[in-house]
């Protein structure tokens, strides 16, 4: 009886910990749109899905462009800019892999 209780408790604890981690993850980790605040100085990126997203560092975009190029999705210049060609390539990658298509890089992308 004690063994079943301990096993059930361990599984329950693992599920709660996983749920807690998912709930605390930042919206950027899931590439969810963010709302622009009136006093926000940051220019948001408009995704292919119409959502607004926080901008990315140049190094992140360079890595995304290189990975997309290596997989045949991107033929443009590796310039670190999230331009129309890069967003289109990201969107095609996302579509082919069954991800949310927004044209914006995310950890899953």
Secondary structure by P-SEA (a helix, b strand, c coil): caaaaaaaaaaaaaaaaaaaaaaaccccccccbbbbccccccccccccccbbbbbbcaaaaaaaaaaaaaaccccccccccccaaaaaaaaaaaaaacccccccccccc
